[in-house]
Amino acid sequence: MGSGMFRSAIRRGVRRPHPSETASPTSIDRQWFRVPTELSVTEVQDTRVLVVGECMAEWFADGSTSIGATADFVLFNNYAELPRGLRHGADQYSMQVIQLPLRAVLPEWSYLRLPYDEPQPWEMLLEDSKAKLDQMLDRALHYNRQFGILTFVSGFLIPQQNPMGRMLPRNDCRNLSYLVSECNTEIANIIDGVPNAYFFDIDQISACFGKMYIQDDAINTATHGGFLSNFDSDRDGHRIEPPGPLARRYSIQTELFRGAAWAELRAMERTVRQVDQVKLVIVDLDDTLWRGVVAELDDVSDTTIEGWPMGVIESLQILKKRGVLLAIASRNDQATIERLWSTIFRGRIELDDFVSRKINWRQKVDNLADIFVELNVLPQHAVFIDDNPAERSGAVAAFPGLRVLGSDLYGIKRVLQWAPEAQVPFVTRESATRSESTRAGVAREAMRNRLSREEFLSSLESRIGLASLDKTSDRHFARALELINKTNQFNTTGKKRSYEDCQLFFGRGGAFITAEVADKYADYGMAGVLVVDQSPTLVHIEQFVLSCRILGLDVEQAVLAEIVRQSVESGISTVTATLVKTGKNDPCQDVFSRCGFTSVATDPTLWSLESIRDVNPPGGWVSVAWS
C-alpha cells in the first residue's frame, strides 16, 4: 500500500495557443472540438492531477500532458483499499479522475452462459452489477471524502451494438449495451449526491469521434470496455497469414480520443471553478440573429432564420436558462424591428427575453457602454456578437477584455453552448430567474430617478433574510459559492474560493452569513454573502460580496448593522473586516468607512469597528430578520 502503487506520468506540456493566435478562425482543433476555446482568456497553469483506476486508467493518465498537466496514477481494482497517503499534498491536485474497470462490474463469466429465454437472471445480473458499483465507488471516493478533492468519475464505454443482434429489444437487460448504459446511470445517480464530485461521460466523447475508431468491442468481449490498440496483432505474427497491424484496418484514433477526454476534463474544471465566466451576451440583429437586413427584405420567409440563425436562437434561450443575461445592440429602426419581430420568430424568442435593448442609429460602442452601466456588468464578463468586423474591432478597442464572436458564422452556436466559460455546474433559483430580477432592477432604477433618495428607498419596502451556513452539504451552499465566485464589483477582497477552500474554512469554525433580498419589485433570492471567522472575543469579516443588482439600496449597511448587533449580544467587543483593492471592486471601497469602521494604521487592508455603534441606514427603511 506504499508509494510503489504510484506511477508518475510526467512530461512537459505544450501551451495551447489562444484562438486569436491561430491562422484561420474557421479551422477546428479536433481535440478541442467539444471544448471551444474562443471564450478562454485565463491560461490554466501546469497542474497536478490524480488518476485512480486500473491498467487502462494508467494509459489514460499518460495523456494528461496534452493539457499541460502532470498525472499521478494510483492503481485501484475490484475492492482494493486506496493508499492512506498521497504522493503529494492534497492541495497540489487540481482534480482527480476515477475510472472503474467495467470488467470488474460485468465480467464475461457472469453473463456468457445465461439463457436468453429467461429474463430474470439478466435482471438479477443488473442489480448485482449496481451493488458492485456502489461498493467500488465507496472505496474509490476515499480521497474525495478525506480531502475534498474536486472529483470526476468516469462512466463506461457502451458497446456499439446489442450483441444478440440489432433486431432485438433495446431496453432489455439481456442487451449488454443496455446493461452498461444502466450502470452509467447508477454511477451518475451516486455521484449526484457526493459533494464536489461530477459524472464524466466518456462514452459521449467516444461517440463524438467515432466508436469504430476507438472501442475494442468489435474484437474483444462486449464488456471489456477497452480501447483499440495493436495488442493482438503484436502477438499474432506467427500465424500462416499474419494479420498485420490492427491500425491498418481500424484507423485507430485513441490518441485523439484521449486528448479530447482530457480537454473535456479541463473544461469541466474551468466551469466548476467559474474561470472567465460569461454573464452577459449582447447581439446585433441583421445578419447576426437572422439572415440579411430585415428592413430591406420584401418578404420574411422561413429561410430568414432557418439553419445557423436557429442555432443562435436556441443558444440564447439556453444561456438565459443558465442565468446569462441577454441584450441587443443594433443600428436599426426600433419601430420596424418591433413590428416584424413576431413574424420573424413566431414565439421562438421574444424581445422581452432581452433585458436591455438598444435599437437605434447611435454608434455601437455608445450602446454597449449604456448596456454595461444599465446592467452593471463589466465588459470582461460579456460577449458581443456582430457580423461586422469593424464593429467588433471598435468594441474591443473601446472595452478591452470584451470577448467578440461573429467571424466564424458556423461556430457561434458551438461556442455559446459548449464553451466552459458559458456553462454552469448547476442552475440555482437565482440563476433561473436572473433575467426577470434584472429587468425588475432596471424598472427600480427608473423609479429612483423620479424620487429623492429617501423617498425612493422608503418606497422599496426592502426585506433581508439572514442565515448562517457552515457546511458544504447545506442546500444553499452551491448558490453561496456561485455568488462569491461570480461577484467582482462589490467583493471586498476579490478572492475566488474552491469547494476545498470552503471545507477547510468551515472545519476551523468559519461560517457564511447569507442574505436573501426582496423588495416590491422582485425577489432577488440570495444576493449577499459574508465570510465570517469568529472567536470568543472577535468577529472578523474575511469577505463581503453583494450582487450588483441591489447595489446602492443600503442593504450592505443593514447587513453589517445586524452583524454588529449580534456581536454585541454575544459579548464580542471587536468587529474587524478585510478590504483589498482589486481594480474591479471600487463600488465597495467605502462600505466599511460608511458603517463606522476605521482603517488600521499598521495594515491598510484591515478595518476595525473599535467602538460598537448603531450602523443602521438612515431612516431604517430596510427590515432584517434571521431564519
N, C-alpha and C positions, 0 to 999 in steps of 0.2 A: 504493500500500500504506500510505499515511499515514492521518492522522486523518479524512480525507474519507470513509473507508469506514465510519466510525462514525455511528450515528444515536442520539441520546439521547432516550428516551421518558420524559419527566418530568412527572408530575402529583402533586399531593398526595393520598395515600391517606386513606380514611376508616377510623377504627378500628372493627374488627368487635366488636360487643358480646359480652360473656361470656354464656353461656346463662342464668345466674341473673338477668340484667338483662332478658330478654325477657318479654313479657307472658304467653305461653302455652307451657308445656313441651311441648305436643304439636305445635306448628307447626314446620315444617321449612323452613329456608332452602334453596332449591333449589340454589344454588351450592355449598353445603356439605353436600349430601345424602350424597355418598360419603365425606365427611370430617367425622364428628360432632365437635362442639366441647365436648361435655359434660364431658370429662376434661381439657380445656385449662385450665391455671392461669396459666402464664407467657406474657405477651403478647410476641410477637416484635416487636422494634422495626423501624422502617423500615430496609430493607436495599437493597443494590445487587445486581442480578443481571445476568448476561451471557447474551445470546441470540445464538447462532450459526446462520445459515441463509440461506435465500433470501427472496424478496419476501413470501411468506405468513408466514414467521417474523417479519418486521418487524411485520406486523399483530398477530401473536401477542404480540410484545414489548410493544406498546402496552397490552395488557391486564394487565400486571404491577401496575398501580396498584390493581387490585381486592384485592390482598393487602398494600397499603401499601408496595410496592417500587418502585424506580427501575430501569429496564432500559437497558442499553447494548446496541445492536444492531450486530453485525458481519456484513456481507454475505459469504456463502460459497455458492458454487455449483459444481457439477461437480468439477473437480480443482484448484481455486484454492488458493493458499497463504494462510494466515491472516497478518494483520499481526504483526510480531515483538513489538511492544509493545502494551499495553493502555491504554485511555483513563485508567484509574485504577490504583492499585496492586492487585496480585492479592489482597492480604489484605483489600481492601474489598468483594470479591464473596462473598456468602454461597453462591452456586451459579452454575453455568452450565447452560443448556439448549441442546442441539444438535438441530436439526430439519432433516434432509436432505430435498431435494426428490425425491419419488417419480418425477417425470417425467424426472429425470436418470438414474434407475436403470432404469426401464421406459418409455422414450419410445414414443409411439404408432407411430412409423415402424418400430420393432423387431418389432412383432407383427401389425399390421393386415393384412399380406398373407401371413402364414404360413398354409400349408394345414392345415385341421383334420384331415385324414385321415393326416397324417404327425406322429406324436408326437415324434419325435426332435428336430426343430428347436425345439420348445417346451421340451424338456428342456435343450437347449443354451442357450436363452434364459435359463432359470432360473440355470444355472451362470454365465453371463456377468453376470447381474444381481448375483449374490453376489460375483463378483470386483470389480465396480464398487463395491459397498458396502464391501468390505474396503479398497480404495484410498481412497475418500472418507472413511471413518471414521478411517483412519490420519492423514489430514491434519487432519480436524476435531477430533481429540483432542489437538492440539498443546498447548493451554493446560493441559489436564489433566496431560500429561506434564511440562511445563515448570514449572508452579506447584503442581500437586496440587489444583487447584480441584475441589470437590465437583461432580460432573457427572451430569446426567440426559440420556440420549439418547432422543429420541422415536422411536417406531415410526411406521408409515404407517397411514393410514385405509384399511381394507379395503373394496373395493367391496361394495355392498349385495346384488348378485346375480351369479351366473355370467353374463357377457354372452352366452354361447352358449345359455343357457336353463336354467331351473330343473330340467328333467328329466335333464340330462346329468351325467356323473360329477363328484363333488365334489372328491376328492383326485386331481386330474389337472392336469398342467402346462398343459393347454390352457384351464383355468379361471383367468382372471385374478385372481379372488378368492383362489384357492389360491396363485397365484404371489406375490401381495402378502403373504399370510399367511406363506409360507416366507421371504420377505425379512425380515419382522419377527422370525422365529425366528433368522435369521442375525445380525441386529443384537443380539438378546438373548444369543446364544452368544458373540459377540465381546466384548460389554460385560462378560460374566460373568468374563472374565479380566483386566479392566482395574481397577487399584486405585482406590478412591473414585469409581467410576462405576456407574450403575444404569440399567436399561431403564425407560423411561417409556411405559406402554401407553395412548397417546392414543386408540386405536381403541376400547378398552373404555369410555372416557368418552363417546365419541360414541354408542356402542350404548346406554349407560345413559339418555341424554337423548333418544334417537331420531334415528337416522341420517337419516331422511327430512327432518328439520328442519335438518340441519347439513351433510351432504356434498353435493357438486355432481355426483356421478356419474350422477344422473338426467338431467342436461343435458349435461355435458361428457364427455370421454373417461374410460374407467374408471380409468385410471392418472394422471389429472390430479392426484388427491389433494388437491383443494382444498375450500373451504367455500362454501356458498350465499351469494350476495350479489346486488345489483342491477346487477352489471357488464353483463350482457347487456341487460336491459330499459332501462338508461340509454342504450344505443346503438341501440335498435330502435324508437324513437318515430316514425321516418319511414315506417313500413310502412302499407299501406292499413288494416290492422287492428292498431293499436299494441297490444302485449301487456299493457302496464301493468306496474307494479312486480312483480317476482318474489315479493316478500314476501307479496303477497295470495294467491298460490297455495300457497306452501310454509310459511307461518307460520315464517319463519326464526328460529332460536334460537341463532345463532352467538355472540351476546354472552354468553348463559348458558353455552354450551359453553366459551368462552374463560375466563370467570371460574372455572368448575368445574375446568378444566385447571390453572389457577394454584393453586387451592385444593389440588388433588392434589399439586402440586409442593411446596407449603408443608408438606403433611402428610408427604411423603417426607423432606423436610429435617428436620422435627421428629423423625421416627423414627430417622434416621441419627445425629442429634446427641443422641438419647435425652432429649429435653426432657419433663419431667413424667412420666417413665416409671412405669408401674404394675408393682408387684412382687407384689402380693397382692390377691386378690378374696375377700371374705367375704360369704356369702349366708345369708339367712334361709331357712326351708323352706316353711311354709304360705303359699299364695298368692304365692310367690316362685319356688320350684323346681317346684311343682305347683299345680293349682287346688284351692282350698278348704282346709279343715282336715282333714287325713287322719284324725286320731283320731276325728272326728265323722262320717266317711263310712261309710255302710252297706256300700258296695262300691267297690273300687278298679277303675275301668274305664279303657278306652283314652283317654277324654276327660280323664282326670286330668292327663295330660302332653301330649296332642296339641295342636298349634298353637304358641302362643308359648312354653310351657314347653320344648318340644323345641328351640326356637331357643336358649333359655338353656342347656340341657344341652349342645348342640353347641358353643356358645361357650366354656363352661367347659373342655370337653375340648381345644379348640383352644388356649385360653390356657395350659393345662398343658403342651402340646407346645411352646409358645413359651418356657416357662421361668417362667411366672407361677404362684405358689403359690395354692392354694385352701383355704378354711376355711369352717366352718359356725358361726353364732351364732344359736341358735334357742331360744325358750321353748317347750319340748315335753318329752314323756316319752321319755327315751332308749331304754328297752326297747321301746316301741311303734314308734318310728322304725326301730330295728334289725330288728324283726320284719317290718315292712311294706316295707322298702326294696327287696328283690329283687322283690317283687310289683309295686311301682310302676314300677321302671325296667327290669327284665328285662335286666340286663347293660349297659345304655347308659352308666351311670355308677355307680361303686361308692363306698361310704363311704371305702375306702382311698385314693381319689383326692384326698380332703381331708386335708391334712397335720395340721390341727388341727380338732377337733370339740368344740364347747361346746353340748351339747344338754341343757338343764336349765331350772329355773324362776327362775334368777337374773336380775338386770337385764342388759339387753343391753350397756350400757356397761361393766359389770364383765367380761362375757365377752370383749368386744372388747379391753379392757385386757390380759387374760390372753393373748389370741392374739398381741398385739403383742409382749409380753415373751417368750412361748414361741418365736416365730419370729424375734425380733429384727429386726422390720421397723417403720420409723417410720410413723405414721398418714398422713403426707402422700404415702406411696408405696402407699397402699392404697385400695381401692374397697369400699364397703359397700352391699349391695343388700337392700332391705327394702320390703315393701308398705305398712308403717305410717308415715305422715308424722311421727307423734310420735316414733317410734324413730329415724328419720333425723335429725330435728331435735336430739334428745338426743345422738346420736352426734357430730354436728358441733359441738355446744356443748362436749362433753367432749374432743373431739380436733380442734382447729382444723387445717384443712388436709386432713382426711379428705374424700374425694370420695364422694358417695352417688348411687345410682340407685334407681328404683322408681316415681317419679311418672308417668313415661311408660312404661306397661307394654309397648307395642308397639315401643318404641325400644331396649329393653335389648340385644337381640342385635346390632342395628346398631352400637350404641356399643361393646360389648365386642369385636366382631370388626373394625370398620372404623376406630375412633378411632386416630390415630397413636400416642397415648401407650400403647396396649395392644399395639402391633405391635413387631416387631424387624426389623432389617435382615438378620439371619442367625440361624440356630439352631446354637449350639455344642453340643459334647458335654455340657458342664456345664449348659447351659440345658435340654437334653432330659431330663436326669436330676435336675433340681433338686428335684423333689418327693421322690424317693427319698432323696437325700442329706440333705435337710432332716429327713425322718422319722427317718433314722438319727441325726441330731444330737439330736433330741428324746429318742430312746432312750438316747443317750450321756449327756444331762443327767440323766435319771432315775438312771443308774448313779452319777453324780457325787454325788448326794445320799446315797448309801449308803456311800461310802468317804471316807477322809481325802483331802486334795488330792494328797498324794504317792502314795498307793495308786492313786488314780484315774488320775493322769497316767501312772504306770508301767504301768498295765494297758492303756492305749490302744494301745501299740505304734505310735506316730505316726511317719510317714515323710515326709520332704520331699525333693522332687527339684527342684533349681535349674537354670535355663538362662538364657543371655544371648540377648537378642533385639535386633537393631539395624537391621532392615529392615521396611518396611511390607509387603513381599511375603512375609515369613515366614508360614507357615501358622498359626502361633499368635498372630499379631498381632491378628486380629479379636477373639479372646477376651480378650486383654490389655486392649485398648481398651474393650471392653464392661465389664470388671471395674473399670477406673479410673472410668468414667463412671457406673456404677450404684452404686458404693460411697459411702456418706455417713458412716457411723458410725466405722469405722476407716479414715479417709482423712486423712492428716496435713496436707493443705492444702485439701481440698475442690475442687481445681481439676478442671474438665472439659476434656478435650483433644479436638481435632478431628484428623482424618486429616492435614490440612495442618500442624498444630502438630507432630505426631509426625514427619512427614517432615523438617521443618526441624531438629527436635531430633536425630534420627539423623544428619542431614547434618553437624552440627557435632561429631559424635563421641559423642553420648549413647547410652545403652542402657537397655532394660528388663531387669530381673532377675525372671524369673517363678518362682513357687513352686507346684509340684504337691503336693498334700497328700492323704494317705490314713492311715487307722487301721483298727483291727479291725472298726469298724462300717461304714465306707463309703470309697469312693474319691471324693474331693471334686473331683478334677480341678484345674485351675488356680484357686487360691484366694487368691493373693497376687501383687502386682507392686510392685517398687521401681523408681522412675525415677531413674537414676543418671547423674551427669555426672562425668567423671574427667579429671584432668590428671596429669602425671608425679609431682606431689607431694601431690595432694589427691583424695579421693573425696567427692563431695557427693551426698547423698540428697535429691533435689528433692521427692520424694513417695513415700509408702509406703501402699499400700492392702491391706486384708485382708478377705476375706469374713466376714460376721457369723457364718457357720456354724461357724467354727473359732476364734472369739474365746475367750481365756482358757485356751488349751491350750499356752501357751508357744511357739507356733510363731513369733511375732514376734521373741522373744528369740533363738531358734535361728537364724533367718534373718539377723538383724543380726550375731550372733556369727560366722557364716560369712563375711559381707561383710567384717568386720574382719579375720578370719584371712587371707582372700585379699589384702586390702590390705597386711598385714604381709609376706606372701610376695612381693608385687610391689614392696616397698621404699617404700611410701607411709606416711608418718608421721602424717597427719592425716585424720580422717573427720568430716565435718560433715553436718548434716541440717536441713531446714526444717520447722517446726511452726507452723501457723496455726490459731487458734480460729475455727470457723465457726458455732458454735451447735448443730451437729449431731454433731460429732466428739469428744465428751467421752471415749468409750472409748479413744482413742489419745493422750490428753493427757500421760500419764506414760510412754509407751513408751520414749522416749529416756532419760529420767532413770533408769528401771529398768535400763537397759543401760549405765549409767555415763557418759552424756553430760551435759554441763552447759550451761546457758543462757549465751549470750554477752551480757555486760553492755551493749554498745553496740547490740545488736539482739535483742530478746526472742524473735523468731521463729527465730533461728539457734541451733542446738545443736552442740556440738563435743565430740569424744572426744579430748582432748588427750594423754592417756597411753593407749596401746593396752593393753587388758586383755581377759581372758577373760570374755565375757558369756554363755557357755552357760547354759542354765537349770539350776537346782539339780538334781542327780541325773542329768543327761544323758539324760533319757528320750525325747528326740527325735533320731532319726537323720537326717542330712543328707548328700545326695550330689549331685554335678553330672552333668548329662547333656550 
